[in-house]
Amino acid sequence: MSNTTTNTNVTIYNGTFRKNNGQNRNMSFIRRQDLPSSMVNESKCQALETKTGSEVVFDTDIRKFRQFNWNTVEGEVTRTETTFTF
């Protein structure tokens, strides 16, 4: 993995969804299409999405990939345009 940091203009989404265990999770995330392509294993992400029905996204708080379930969204998902450092 490279130690090079990249500043990229992205849309950061913030939303809450209900997890399978009934708890709510609030997440700030970047969708895959806005990520540097070197970060994304598209076939692995698609396979996981097909299995779970949730979108694979990059959680900006923990800086890791997670899943966001659009089918159980609570309230509104907001979007903010900003520069993010990868």
C-alpha positions as CSV (number, residue, x, y, z in Angstrom):
1,M,0.0,0.0,0.0
2,S,1.3,3.5,-0.9
3,N,1.8,6.1,1.8
4,T,0.8,8.8,-0.7
5,T,-2.1,10.9,0.5
6,T,-4.6,12.3,-2.0
7,N,-7.0,15.2,-1.6
8,T,-10.2,14.6,-3.6
9,N,-13.4,16.5,-4.0
10,V,-16.2,14.1,-2.9
11,T,-19.8,14.0,-1.7
12,I,-20.0,12.8,1.8
13,Y,-23.4,11.3,2.8
14,N,-24.7,11.2,6.3
15,G,-27.6,9.0,7.2
16,T,-29.1,6.6,9.8
17,F,-30.3,3.1,9.0
18,R,-31.7,0.2,11.0
19,K,-29.3,-2.7,11.3
20,N,-30.3,-6.3,11.2
21,N,-30.3,-6.5,15.0
22,G,-32.8,-3.6,15.3
23,Q,-30.3,-1.0,16.4
24,N,-29.8,2.3,14.4
25,R,-26.4,3.2,13.0
26,N,-25.5,6.7,11.9
27,M,-22.8,6.8,9.3
28,S,-20.9,9.4,7.3
29,F,-19.7,7.8,4.1
30,I,-18.5,8.1,0.6
31,R,-20.0,6.0,-2.2
32,R,-17.7,3.8,-4.2
33,Q,-18.0,5.8,-7.5
34,D,-16.5,8.8,-5.7
35,L,-13.5,6.9,-4.4
36,P,-10.1,6.6,-6.0
37,S,-10.3,3.4,-8.2
38,S,-7.2,2.0,-6.5
39,M,-9.1,1.7,-3.2
40,V,-12.0,-0.4,-4.6
41,N,-12.2,-4.1,-5.4
42,E,-15.3,-3.8,-7.5
43,S,-15.9,-7.6,-7.9
44,K,-15.6,-8.2,-4.1
45,C,-18.0,-5.2,-3.4
46,Q,-20.6,-6.4,-5.9
47,A,-20.5,-9.9,-4.6
48,L,-21.1,-8.7,-1.0
49,E,-23.9,-6.3,-2.1
50,T,-25.6,-9.2,-4.0
51,K,-25.4,-11.3,-0.8
52,T,-26.6,-8.7,1.7
53,G,-28.6,-6.2,-0.3
54,S,-26.7,-3.3,1.3
55,E,-24.4,-0.9,-0.5
56,V,-20.6,-1.1,0.2
57,V,-19.4,2.4,1.2
58,F,-16.3,4.0,2.8
59,D,-17.1,5.1,6.3
60,T,-15.3,8.4,6.8
61,D,-15.2,8.2,10.6
62,I,-13.4,4.8,10.9
63,R,-11.8,5.0,7.4
64,K,-12.9,1.5,6.4
65,F,-15.4,-0.1,4.2
66,R,-18.8,-0.9,5.6
67,Q,-22.3,-1.5,4.4
68,F,-25.2,1.0,4.3
69,N,-28.7,-0.4,4.1
70,W,-30.8,2.0,2.0
71,N,-33.9,-0.2,2.6
72,T,-34.0,0.7,6.3
73,V,-33.1,4.4,6.2
74,E,-34.4,6.4,9.2
75,G,-35.1,10.0,8.2
76,E,-33.2,11.8,5.5
77,V,-29.8,11.1,4.1
78,T,-27.9,14.4,3.6
79,R,-25.1,15.2,1.2
80,T,-22.1,17.6,1.6
81,E,-19.6,18.5,-1.0
82,T,-16.1,18.7,0.5
83,T,-12.4,17.8,0.1
84,F,-11.4,14.5,1.7
85,T,-7.9,13.3,2.3
86,F,-7.3,9.6,1.5
